[in-house]
């Protein structure tokens, strides 16, 4: 991807986020069909300023000033769907139904396809009995698919050569991956199974809009995400997921997408601990049949160490943390670890779904989740905290190493976006003897898909030295199954 393409992609993902959308007018904000006609940087800044000001004025019901300001924004960006949508709200509130429908239809054609929001927005109540409004609702599938086509066209322009693109209309997914066809097929299979399982286990509502899943090349990812240690993110305003690699990162971020889709019809915004806790809960999960079964994450060992030293985050405080505090470097391992572990505790007690449903039903009473937790457990928060801590300390953490006596492949790995890249093979290692080569990408062991180190090591720990496994690797554009007899670490030359 060119530097221009990187800037354009970042602009498409992040720039609209500077526009603060009030709750009564919240909507997806990423440009789609508009992306090809970006204004200059100066005009873009003014457009963002005018849009933000116009929405603030609309929120204050200063309709004359809002109309004037949004009109100036439309002169800079005639097809900006956020501006058009909010102008429709102004017109509807003023009783100018025909003009409001003109703007609403233009907004939808240019990418405003959040029909849940359109149908819930109180600013548009005067339009709902109009034949034009009803006709617009009937065009939902057509307009959302049209917008998906525009998104793919934009991504093709900006990402350039080496990417595969696919639209899945049944599951409302868009894929843009710097991988081969087989990896794209595996990714699609995984996320569709994950979506089905999460809806079966927990989430009532499926995505109503297309979600873009982007797996960039390593070089492109470094330009898009400069912050070290960030393996991916999901931006719900834009319905875009960007992941550095397949595996646990993808599962984590796609859980966010499914969680947010469940909340869209409810108009709820769940606290960070619950959002990140659910993603952490399912992140290391594996399929048993068609069910994604949660598991302890790699954070458990550190969590237990903190508990033994009396340094756990009190649940009362955890429940009230905003995103900035939750993800602060000083506490991030604790907050993610505690949130995921607490939800795994509820899952194993058969209470997770009951808690989640109770929380949604009592959302306006208590947005932290404490009331729902006490309701479904029948205990005060302090007692739940003691019981969870006792349960958590008895858990066996996923191994971070198989140890000197454990089973070893005899490989030093790096990471690729589709698996584990073989970077070094010591003399005498079982991998060298089996015919594994530097540059191979490990994608599975026996019948289990393995795309990252945190998934590989716990799996290897279930084997013993002398066991023979089948290592699934990609070598260039060829996929191979290599029989390999595991050895002990202390038997491998260094």
N, C-alpha and C positions, 0 to 999 in steps of 0.2 A: 504494500500500500504506500502511496506517495505521502509526503508530509501534508500536502493539500488535502488528500483523502482523510488522513488522520484528524486534521483540524475540523474538517466537515463532519466527520462522524461524531467527534466530541461535541461539536456545536449542536448536532441533531439530538444528542442524548441529554446534554446538560444545559444548554443555553436557555431553553424555555423554563427551566426550573427556577430562574430568578423571578419569574412572574408569580406573585403570590395570589393564589386563587381562593377566595373566601368559601366557606363551607357550602353556602347556598349556590355557588357557581363553580364548584370543583370539577375538573375534568382532565382527561389525558391532555398532555401539553406538548408532545413531541411532534415536530413536523414530519409529514410523510410525503404526500404528493407535492407539498410546497418546497421540499428540500432542494429541488433543482433550480429554484429562483431565489437564492439567498440574497438578502440585501447586503450592502457594504457593511463593514464593521461599525462605522459611525451611525449609519441608519439602523443597524441592528440594535445598538445600544439605545438609541432614541425610541425605537419601536418597543423595546422591553420596558422603558420608562413610561411611555404613554399607556401601554397595556396595563401595567401595574397601577398607574394612577387612575385609569378608567375603571378598573375593577374596584378599587378602593371607593371611588365616588359612587359606583353602583351599589356597593355594600351599604353606604350611608344614605342610599335612596336620593342622592342628588342627581336626578335623571338628566336634567338639561346639561350640566357640566360633564356628566359621564358620556352622554351622546357626543358632545363636541370633542372630547378627548379621544374616544374610541374612533370617531370619524377621522381625526388626524392620523391615528395609527393605521387605519385602512388605506390612507393615501400612500403610506410607506409600504404596506404589505396588504394589497387588496384581497389576497386569498388566505390570509392568516386565520385559521379556523378558530383559535381562541378568541381573537378580537371579534370575529363574526358571531360567534356564539354569544358572547356577552352583549354585543349590540342587539341581538335577538331578544335577550332578556330585557334590555332597556325599552325596546319597542313594545314588547308585550306588556310591560308594566305601565306603559303610557297608553295602552289601549289601541295601538297601531298594529292590529293583528296581521294584516297583509304584508306590511313591511317586516314585521317580526318573522313571519314564515319565509320571506325572501332570504333573510340573513341566516335563519336556521337551516334552510335547505342548502345554502351555499357552504355553511360550516360543515355540514355532513358530507357533501360532495368533496370537500377539500381535506377531509380526514378526521372530523369530529364524529367518531363512531361509538361513543359511550352512550348507548341507548338506554341503559339502566339509569344513568344520570339524567338524560333528557326527560325520561318519564317520571322522575322523582322531583325534579327542580321546581320549587314553588313559584319561581319567577315566571314560569311558562304555563301556569295553570289555565290562563285565559285561552290558550291555543288548543287545548286537548279535545275539545268537541269539534274542531274544524276538520273538514274532509281532507285538507292538505296535510294536516298534522297526522291524521290516521294513515294517509297514503305514504307519508315519509316513514312511519314505523314499519310499514309493510316492505319497505326497501332495505331493511336492516341487513339481511344476508348479502344482498348485492353490493351495498355500500361498504360493508366491512371487507368483503373479498376484494373489491376494487382498491381499498386502502392497502390491503395486504400486498397486492400487485405493485402498488406505488412504492411501498417500503422495500420490496425485493429489488425493484429497479434502482432505487437510491443506493441500497447496499452494494449492488453490483458495480455501480459507478465508483463508489468510494473505497470499497475493499479491493477491487481490481482482480488480477489473475490469481489462480490457485485456490479459489473458494468454490464450494458447492452450495447451491441454493435450492430450497424446497418449501412448498406451502402444503400444509396438512389442514384442509378445511374442516374435516370432521372433528379434529381435536383442537382447532384454533391455534395452530403453531406455525411459526415461520423459522426455518433453519438457515443459517449462514455459517459454514464451517470450513476451516482450512484443513480438511482431512480428505480421505478417500471415500468412495461410495460405501464400502463395507463398514467403516467407522460411523458414517452418517446414519446408516441403517441401524447399527447397534445403539447409537444415541437415541434415535427416534423410538426404537422399541423400549428402551429403558424408561424414558420420560413418559411415554404413553402408559406403560405399566404402572409407573409411580403415580401418575395422575389418577388412574382407575383405583389403585389401592388406597390412596389418601382419601378419595371421595367415599370409598366403601367404609373406611375405618373412622373418618373424622369429619371431613368437610362436606357440607350439604350442597353447596353451589359450585358449579363448574365454571371455567373461564367463559365470559361472555364476549370478550374481544380477543383478537389474535395476540399471542405472545411471541416475541422474537427471541430466538436462542442463538447467540453468536459465540463461536469458538474461534478466536483469531489465531494467527501464527504467533510464535513466541515473540518475534520482533514487533509485530503490530500490537500485541498485548502490552509490551513494555512502554510503548508510546501512548496507548490509551489510558493505562493505569500506572502512574509513576510511583505510587506509594508502595513501599516494600511490604511483603507479607500479606497483601490483599490478593486472594486467589480468584475473586469474582465478586459480582454484585448484581442485584436485581433492582431495577428502577420501575416502580409500579406506575408512576405517572406516564411513563413512556411505554410500559409493557415490554421492556427490553432486559434480557438477561445476558450478561457477558461473563464467560468463565474461561479461566486460563487453561483448564484441562477437564477431561472427563473424570468421573469418579466421585469422591465424596464432596468435592467443591460443587459439582453440578447438582448432586442430590440436595445439598444444603440450599443452594440458590433457587432451585425449582420448587422446593417446599415453600419458600417465600412467595413465589408466584401463585401457587395453589391456595395458600392461606389468604393472600390478598384478594384473589378471585372469590373466595367464600364470603369475604366481607363486603364486596361491592354492593350487593343488593341491600345490605343492612346499614350502610353508611357508618360503619364502626371503624375505629383505628386502634388496634390493640397495642398494649404496652410493649416496649422493647424486649423485656424479659420473656414474654410469651411468644413473640414473633421469633426471636433468636433461639429460644428454648425448643420450639417445635422443629426449627431447621436443624439444630444440633441433635435432637432426638432421632430424627430419621437419617441424618447424614451418614452414619456408618452402617445403616440397615442393609440387609440382604433379603432377596426374595425367597420365600418358601412357597412354592407354587406360584400363585399370582399375588401373594400378600407380601408387602414390604414390612419386614419385622424390625423394629428399632433395636438398638443395642447401646452398650456403654461406648462413649467416645474415647479418643486418645487422651482427653483431658482428665480422665478419672484419677489417674495416679497423682497428678498435681493437686487435684481437689482433695484427695484423702490426706495428702501431706499437709495442706492448709488446715484441714479439720483437726488433725492431731496437734497442730501448733496453735490452735485457737484463733485462726485467722480467716475463718469463713465469713462471707458477707451475710449479715442478718437478712432473713427473707423479707422482713418488713421494709428494709432499705432497698433490697433488690427490686421489689415490686414497684417502687416509686421512682426508680432511676430513669432519666431520659436517655436518649440514644448517645449523646455526647459523653455522659458520665459512664454509661454501660460499656462503651468501647474504648474508654481511656486506657492507655498502655499499662498503667499501674494495676488495673483490676481486670483486664479483659479475659484472662484465662479463668479467673474465678467466676465472672458473671456468666460467661458462656457455659462453663462446666456445671455450675450450680443449676442454672435454668434447665439445661438438658437433662440433668440427673433427676431433678425434682419431677419433671414430666415423665421420665422413665419409671420412676417410683409409682406414680399414679397409673401408668400403663400396666405395670405388672400387678397392681392391685385391682385391675379391671375398672378403674375410675377415670381414665383420661377422657373418654368421650362424655361421660356424665359431667365432669368438671367443665369441659369446653362448652357444652350446651348450656350448663347453668351460668357460666360466665357471660355468654352472649345474651341470654335472657335477662340477666341482671346488670347488663353493661351500664345503664344509666344510673343505677344505684351505687355501683362501685367499679371504677375502671381499672383498679389495680389488680383485681382477681382474688383478693383476700376473702371477700364474702363468699364467693363461689367455692373456693377451696375449703373453707370451714363448713359450708353447707354439705358438700358431697362426702367429706371425711367424717363429719359429725364431731370434729375436734377444733379447739382453738388453734390459731396459727402457731403459737409457741410449742404446742404439743405435736403438731404435724412436723414442725422443724426438728424436734428431738427424734421422732420416729424415722423421718427421712434420713437424718444424719446417721443413725444407728444402722439402718439398712444399707446406706451408701458405703459405710466403712467396711462392710462385710463383702463387698463386691470384689471380684478379681479384675484388675485393670487389664485392658487389652495390652499385650506385650509390645514394647517398642523395639525389642530385639529378641532373637531366639537364644541368645547366650552362647558361650563357648562350647557347650555340650549339645546345643540344639541343631536342628536341621538347617543347612545352608545351601544356597545356590552357588555361591562363590562369584558374585558379581557386584561391582560398584555401579549404582544407578544414578542417572540424572533424570530429568523429567521432560517428556514431550506432551503435546496437548491431547494425545490419544492413548498414552500409556507411560511405561517406565523405560527410559532409554538406557541401553547398556553402554556404559562409558569405559569400563575397565574390567578385564577378566584375568585374575591372578593365575600364575602357573599352578597346575595341579588341582584347579577348581573343577567341580562336577560340570559346571556350565561349559568350560573349555573342552572337556572330554566329550560332552554331548554334541558339540558343534555349534553352540551359540557364538555369535560374532559381535564384536563392537559395532554399535550402530543399530542393532536389532531393537525393536520396541516390544516389550512384554505387555500383552493385553489380557492374559488369562492363565489360570492354573487349573488343570483338569477341566471340569465343566463350569468353573466359576470365573466370571469376568473380573479382571483385576486391572485397574487403571492407575493406581497411585500407591505410594509406599505405606500409608496408613491402612490400606486394605490388604496389602501383600503380607506384612509381617504377622498379623494375627492368624492369617490363613496358614502360613508356613509353620507356625507354632503348633498346629494340629498334626503335623507330620513328625517323623523320627528319622535320624540319620540311617541311611540304607533304604528308605522308601523310594520308590520310583514314581515320579509324577510326569504329567504331560504339560510341558511349557508351551503356551500359545504365543507366538511372536509374529510381528510384521517385519519383513525384511524388504525394504523398498516398497514395491507394489505387490509383493507376494506374502501370503499368510501361511505359516508353517506350524506343525505340531511336532515338538521335539521331546522325545523321551529323555528323562534326566534322573539320575540316581543321586539323591541328596547326601551330603557329607556333613561332617562336623567342622566348625570354624577352625579348630586347632589343627586340622589335618590339611589346611590349605596354605600354600606358600605365600609369603608376603614379600 
